[in-house]
Amino acid sequence: MKRYLALLWLLVPLPLVVLHFSRGQKWLEIDEARVLVRQGESAEEDGDWEAADASYREAAKLVATSEPGLKLRLDLAQVRTRFRKGEAVEAIDLSESLLNDPSFRTMPEDFREESRELSSRIHYYAAWVMRLEGADRELWMEQAELARQNYRLLVEDFDDPGDPTRHQKDLESAVQLQRLSLTELMGRPLPKEGQCMANQGLSEQMARRRGNRGQGNRPGQGRMGEGPPNKGAGMDRFKPGSGS
């Protein structure tokens, strides 16, 4: 009898060990990711985009397979930080991956609207800067058209009770960008939000990106006025959550 009791006593820690190396490990990773998210938020508030991006990137690695909803929110945060760092190509690539992720359609409406609006603005400013740099029409027009398509989806899919015409105005701005002559565009100041893309050799980077992807492989963006687009929710601080 004593032998069985001793064996039972030795087996007591076994469930704890199993928990630690299974679900327990997952919980630890989520807790660590939350700490990194808070660090990223703090860095964003201070305008330290480099540190914020690094924190979000590390957090995303921790939850890549266990928390797809949180992973998508962290991807969106990285789109924002890379855009603000002036890494337009990286922001565009990550934004396309986000919008085409199968889990994107299951995310809350406000997240989907924020993601598409931020992507639209990045494409819009990329097209503006590339025109000023003298990029080939086909190259800058691709970005302008992606901006127009995304703003069109925002008009069709999302309503803003406070300003029901907001997305419509942005759509008109995207259309106008395609129609303005270069002389007219040069006479307008590049909005402050888009200035992080200037003086980065964006046209050359995008031409190289297209060559790497292949001429026939056009980027996709999920299902298909005057003045710059509105800042919208995409500039708000990242708000952590499962999203599922």
N, C-alpha and C positions, 0 to 999 in steps of 0.2 A: 504493500500500500504506500509506504514511504517513497518507494522508487517511482510510482506513478505520480505522486504529488510533486516530487522533485522535477520530473519530466514536464508536468503541466506548468510548473513555475518557470522553467526555462523557455517554454513556448509562449509565455505571456507577451514578451516584446515583439514576437514575430509579426502580428498585425500592424504594429507601429512601423516596423521596418518596411513592410510591403507598402504601407500608406506613404511613407517617405519617398520611396523610389518610384511610386506611380502617381497617384493624384496629388500627393503631398509635394512632390517635386514641381508639378504644374503650378500649384498655388504659390510656391516660393518664387517661381519665375514671374508670375503675374504681379506679386508684391514688388519684386525688383523692378519690373517694367513701370509700375506706378510711381516709384521713386524717380526713375529716369524721366517720366512724363512731367512730373512736378519741376524737375530741374530744367527741362526744355521750356516749360511755361515761363519760368523765372527768367531764363535767358532771352526769350522772345520779348518780355516786358522791358528788358534792358536794351533791346535792339541788337543783341549778340546772336546774329543768325547762324554763325559758324557753330557756336556751342549748342544752340537749340537743335540744329540739324543733327549733330553728333549724338545728342541724347535721344532724339526720336529714332534715329537709325538703330542704336543699340537696343532700345525698347522693342522695336519691330522685330528684331532677330529673336528675342525671347519668346514672343507670342505668335511667331509666323505660322505655326501649325495648330496651336492649341486654341487660339482666340481669333478667328478670321475677322470678326467685326471690329475688334480693337486694332488688328493689323491694318485694316483699311483706313481707320481713323488716323493711325500713325503715318500711313502713306500720304494721306492728305496733308498732314502737318509738314511732311518732308517736301511735298510739292510747294507749299507756301514758303518754307525756309530757303529752298534752293532758288526759287524765283527771286526772293529778296536778296539773296547772295549774288545775284547776277548770273547764275548757272541756268540759263534759259533752256538749253538743250536737255539737260538732266531733268529739269522740271517738266518739260513737255513729254519726255519719254515716260516718266513716272506717272504723269497725269493720264496718258493714254492707257497705261497698264491698269490704273485704278478704275477708269470708266469702263474698261472692257472686262474687268474681273467678273466671273459668274456670280459672285456673292454681292456685287454692287446693287443689283436690283432688289435684294432683300433688305437693304439698309433703310433707315428712316428717311422720310421725305426731305427733312431739312438738311440731312447730310448729303443726299443726292443733289439737291439744289446748290448747296455750297460748293460741292466738288465740281459740278459742271460750270458754275459761274466763274470760279477761279480759273479753270481751264480755258474758258472763253476769253478772259482778260489777258491771260498769258499769250494766247495765240494772237489776240488783237495787237498787243504792244510789240510782239515779235514781228508782225507784218509791218507795223509802222516803222520800227527801227531798221528793218531790212530794206525798206523802200528808201529811207534816208541814206543808207549805205550804198545804194545803187545795185542792189541784188537783181538778178534776172527776174522778169515778171512772173514766170512760172513758179519760182521758188517762194517769193513773198506772197503771191496770190494763194498758194496752198495754205499758208497760215491764216490769211484773211478769210478764206472760205471756211476753214475749220471754225474760226471764231463765229462766222455768220451761222453755220449749221448748229453750233451749240446754243447760241442765243435764240435761234428759232425753236429749239427743243425746250428751252426755258420758258418761252412765250406760250408754247402749247401745253406744257405739263405742270407749270407752277403758277400759282396766283399769289400776289402780294396785296393783302387787304389794305395796307397802309399806302401803297402806291401801285395800283394795278397796271400802270403803264410803264413801270420801271424797266422790265425786261424788253418791252417793245422799243423803248428809247435806245437801249443798248444794241438791239438788233439793227435799228436804223443807223447807228454810229458805225457798225461793222460794214453795212452796205455802203455807206458814204466813203469809208476808207478805201474801198475798191474803186470808187468812181472819181475821187479827187485826183487832179493832176499833181505831178510831183512838185511843181512850183507852188500850188496851193497848199500842199502838205508842208512844204518847207517854211511857209509863212506862219505856221501854227507851232506854238511851243509844245514840245513833247511833255505830256503830263508827268508830274513828279513820280507817280507810281511806276511808270515805265522807264524811268531814267536809269534804273539799275541794269537795264539791258544794253545801254549805250556804251560805246567804246570798248566792246568786248569781242569785236570781230564776229558778230553773230551770223552774218551772211555766209562767211567762210565755214563756220562750224556747221551750219545747216546744210550747206552744199556737200560737205564731207559726210554728214549724217545720211543724206539721201543716197549718196554713192554707196555707203556701207549697207543700206537697206535694200538697194536695188531700185532701178528706175520704175519698175512695174509694181513695186510694193508701196502703195500709198498708205499713210497712217490713217487709222480709223478712230472714231470717237463714240463708240457705243452705237445705239440706234440713231439712225440718222434723223436821225436826229443830229444833231450836232453835238460835239463834245465827246470826251472819252467815256467809256463804260463806267457804271457805278462801281464803287468799291465792294459793296455787298457783303455777304456773310463770310466770304473767303478770307478777309483780313482780320476776322475775329480771332481771339485766342483759341488754341486747340482745347477742346473740352473732352476729357477722356470719358470713355464709356464703352460698354460691350457692343452696342449697335445691333444687337441681335434679339 
